[in-house]
Amino acid sequence: MSLSEEIRMLQDLVERFVHEQIFPLESKILEREQRGQQGLIEPLELKALHDKCKEVGLWGLDVPEHLGGANLGVLEKMVVGEELGRTVAPFVFPPDSPNLHMMLATANDDQRKRYLEPYARGETISAIAISEPGAGSDPAGMTTKAIYKDGRWVLNGRKIWVSRMPQADFTIAMAVTDPEKGSRGGITAFLVDKDAVGMRIGQEFPMLGGHRTYEVIFENCELPEAQVLGKIGDGFGPMQLRLTVRRLEMGATCVGIARRSLDMMLAHVKDRITFGEKLADRQAIQWWIADAATKIHATRLMVHDAARKVDAGDDVRTEASMIKVFATEMATEIVDHAMQSFGAMGIAKEMPLQLFAQQVRAARIYEGPTEVHRWVIARRLLKGS
């Protein structure tokens, strides 16, 4: 499955962007992380990156043309995601793709003007509130409720593990509107503005990889009917679409992380001598290298195959679960072997490997834990046999 010339040109452009614009920021990000701060790109640095994105045409890549974007397919986005995965800098080309696709599938004309169009232009930031204490990956356990009263929806409940809340201009909040139906017609998505009365940010949760997530509390948060995203009771399907896109992106990111880790290991073992012999001449190291290259290649093929199927309109929920499991475990192994080959330096805070290790560990939980995805894969296969 070779890439077209156009996609290869895009890949080369993104690779140069990462090398020239993002790699130079890594030392600053690692220093911030060492001081206990968030390993983020600072506002002025981010503005410079965004300006460069616009200059070279790396903006709104999968945004439809009528909204001012390049309308690239999922395969192109996976190629871009792999290149971005090679850096510890938390940077994506605006806007955030999963929430974009969810709104493209559900927003009405009014919501497109108020939310989707500014978001597609990169003028706003969004968050999505799904997980809850005690519910985890089981939507049937969702307890945040939305009750229709006097022409308005009233939300009450608590969400956790929500990213970007302090920066978000609006949040897509999932709530139960019909407890009897649950995930089969009883969950609705709502657009909640950052200044909405009755919504507040609660506890901050520092996470592995330098990230922060947040608790979001809804206390009699009243919303007009215009804030319902999609159809009432039909929030679970678009949410799954959003999660599927995200899982494919995670697969591409893991390929990028593994590539960078392998490159670092290759450069190091050629030079490091222990007990009179180069590490590169030891069979254990050679097998790590061979296995890493093989698994990176296999994961990339899985990601590209699923992306092509999405572009063709196929359902890839099973493939997305397979990628989520295989890619995160693949990257975990390769990062660990790279760290081991460096010895003590491999776990030094000044090295990107330690941050990659944190990121891939968190990735085994984000967007559904590995065990849940294995269960889903097996259940679907058993059901179809």
N, C-alpha and C positions, 0 to 999 in steps of 0.2 A: 504494500500500500504506500506508494511513493507520493510525496507532496508535489503539488503543482508549482510551476515557476513563480507564480504570484505569491503563493504562501511562503515559499522559500525566501523571497525578497522581503516579505513582512518579518519573517523570522530573523533575517540578517539585520534589519533595521532595529528590532527590539533588542537583539543581542548587543549591538553597538550602544544603544541607549543605556542598557544596564551597565556595561563596562565604563562608559564615559560619564554618565550622570549619577548612577546610584552606587556603584562600588566605592567611589571616593567618600561617600557618607557613612560607610559601614563602621569605620573606626570611631566616629562620633557616637553612633548608635550603641556600639559595644561599651563605650565609656559611660554613657548614660545608664545603661543596664547595670554596669558594675557599681554605680553609685546608688543603686536601688530605685532609680527613676524608671519611667516607662521607656522602653527602647523604641521611641517614635521618631519620625522625621518632624523637625520643628516647623512652625508655620512659614517662616521666611524661606526655608529650604524647600518646603512643599510647593510654595508659590513658584519658585524658580523651576522646579520640575514640571509643574503644570504649564508654565509658559513655554517650556521646551517641548512638551507634548503637543501643544497646539502648533508650534512652529514646524514640527516634523510630521504632523498628521497622525499622531497617536492619541486620539481623543474620540470618545464616543464610538469605539470600534464596532460594537454590536448593536448600536442604536440604529433604528430604521432611518432610511434616507429622508423621509418626510419630516423627521424630527431633527435633522441636521447631522446624522451620524453616517458611518461608513457601511453599515448594514452587513458586517462580516458574519460568517456562519460560526457554528459551534466549534468546528474543527480549527478554524483560524484562532479562535479564542483559547483553545487548548495549547496551541503552539506558542502563543503569547504568554500564557500562564506558566508554561515550562521554563521559559527564559527568565521570567520574574522570580520564579522559585529558587533560582540560583543565588539570590542575595538574601541576607537576613533582614534587610530593610523592609518594613511593612508598607509596600507601595503597590497600588493597583491603578490602572488607567481608568479614570472616571467615565461613567458612574459604576457603582457596584452592580455587577451583572445579575446575580440571582434575584435581587429585589426588582431590578429593571424588568426582567422577564415575567415576574409575577404580576407586576402592574400592567405590562403590555397585554397580558391575557385577561385582565379583569377590569381595568379602569374604564369608566364611562366617559362621555365627551367632556363633562364638567371636570372630572377628576384628572383627565389628561391635561387640561389647561392649567389647573391649580397645582398639580403634583408631578405628573409624568414629564411634561415638557421642561419645566425648570430642572428637574432631576436629570433628564437626558442631556441637558446642556452643562451639567456639572455644577449648577448653582446651589444645589441643596444636598444635604446628607440625610440618609434614612437609616432606621434601625428596624428590627423585627423582633417581636416579643412572642415567643412560643412556649418555651420550657417553663415548668412550674415546680415548686417543692413537692416532692412525692409523686410527680407524674413522669418526669424524665422523658424517655423516648416513647411513652405510651400516651397517645392523644386521648384515649378513652378515659384517662385519669385526669384530664383537664378540669379544673374547678372554677377558673375565672368565668364569670357569667355576665351576659348582656341581656337585660330585660327591657322590653319595649313598653314605654309608659308616657302617655300624653304627647305622642308624636315625637318622642326622643328615645334614644337608646341609653341605658344607664349601665355602665361597666363597674363591676366590683371584683377584685381578686388581686393576685400577686404573681408576678413573673420574675424569673431569675436567669442569670447567665446571658443577659442582653448586652451586646456590644455597641459601642459608639453612642450610648445614650446622652452623655454631656454635649456632644457635637450635633446630634440628630435634630434636624428641623421638623421631622415627623416620624412617627413610629407606626408600623403595621402591627396591630395587636390582634391576636387570635382569642376568641371567646366563645363559650358555649351559649347558643341561643335556643337549643332544644335538647335538654338532658337525656331524653329517652332515645333520641337518634344518635347522639354522640358524634363519632367521626364519620358516620354514614348519613350525613345530612343535617347534623346539628351543630356544626362549628362555623362561625362567621368571622370574616376579616374586617377590621375597622382601621381607618386612617385617623390617627390621633396627632394633632399638632403639639409642638413642644410646650406651648403655653396653655394647653387645655386645662381647665379647672377640674381638679379631681385626679389628675395624674401627677405623680412625683417620683423622683429617683430616690431609692432607699440606699441600702448598703452597697459599697464598692467591694468587688472581689478581685484582688490581684491574682493573676493566673500565670502558669508557666509560659515561657516565651516572651515575657515582658508585657503581656496584654492585660487589659482590665475589662471585666464584665460587671454588670450592675443589676441590682434588684429594681423592679418597677412596680409601683403600687397604684392600684386604681381604687379610689374611694368615692363612690357616687359620681363617677366621671360621666357627665351627660354629653351625648353627641347627637347632632341632627341626623336624619336619615341619609343625607348627602354624604355622610362619612362611611357608609357601608361600602366596602371594596368587593365588587362582584355581587353574586347573588346571596341572599340570606340562606344560611345553612350549607353553602357550597364553598366554604373556606378551606376545607381539607385538601381538595384536589389541587387548586393553585399553590397551596403551601407545599404539597409534594413535588410539584413542578419546580418550585424554587429550590427545594432540597436536592432534587436530582441534578440540576445544573451545578449546584454547589459541590456535590460529591464528585462530579467529573472534574471540576476545577481543582479540587483537592488532589485528585490523581495526578493531574498535570504538575501541580506544585511539588508533589512528592518526587516526581521524576527530576525536576529541576534541583531540588535539595540533594537527591542522591547523586546526580551528575557532578555537582560542585564538590561534594564530599569525596567522590571517587577521584576527581581531578586533583584534589589536595593530597589524597593518599598516594596517588601515582607519583606526584612530584617529590613527596617526602621520602618514600621508600627507596627511590633511586639514589638518594644521597646519604641516608642514615646508615651507619655501619655499627653493628653490634657483634661483639665476640669475633671480630675480624672478617665479618661477612656483611654485605649489603642486605638490608631487609628484602629488597626486591628479588634476591636469589633464594629466599626461603619459600618452601612449598606452601606453608600455611598462608603466607601473604599472597602468593600467586593464586591460590584458590579463592581467597577473598575477592581479589580483583576480577577473576573470571566469573564468579557467581554474581558479583555486582553488575558487571557489564551485561550479563545474560538477563538478569531480573529487571534492569532498567529498560532494556530493549523490549522485553515481554510486556512490561507495564505500559510503555508508550504505545505499543500496538493495541492494547486493550482500550486505552483512552481514545486513541484515534478512531478505532472501530466504533465505539459507542458514540463519539461525536458525529461521525458520518451518518449513523443511524438516526440520531436526533435531527440532523439537517434534512434527512429524508422523510421525517415525520413519524418515525417508529417510537414505540414505547421501550425505554431502556432502563426501567427501574431495577430489574434484576442485574443487568450489567453494571449499573451504578453502584449497587451494593457490593458486587464482586470487586470493583475497582477500589471502593472505600476500604475494604479489608486488605486486599493484596498490596495496594500502593503504600498504605501507611505502615504495614509490617515490613515491606521491602525497604522503605526509606529508613525505618528504625534500625534494621540490621546493618545497612551500609554506613549510616552515620556512626553507629557503635564501632564497627570495624575500623573506620577511619580514625576515630578517637583513640582506639587501642593501638593503632600503628604509630601514632604520635607519642605514645607514652604519657607522661605527666603533662606535657604541653597540650595534649589533646583535650584535657579537661580544664585548661586555663581559661579564665574569663575573657582574656583578650582575643581568644580565637572564636571564629564564627561557629565552629563545630558544636560548642556547648549550647549555643542558642538554637541551632538546628535540632539538637537532641531534644530540647524542651518543646520545640514546635511540633515535631513528629509524634512526641508522646501525647501532647494535647490533641493532635489530629485523630488519634485512635478513639477519642471520645466525642469530639465535635461532630455534629450532623449525624448522630447515631452511633453508639458504641459498637465495636467490632462484633461482640457476641450477638447483638440484636440483628446485625446484618447477616451473620452466618445463619441465624435462625430463620430470617426472612428468605434467604436463598434456598435453604433446605425445604421450607414449607411450600414454596412455589413449585419446586421440582417434584415434591411428593404429591402435591395437588394435581399436577399435570401428567403424572405417570399412570 
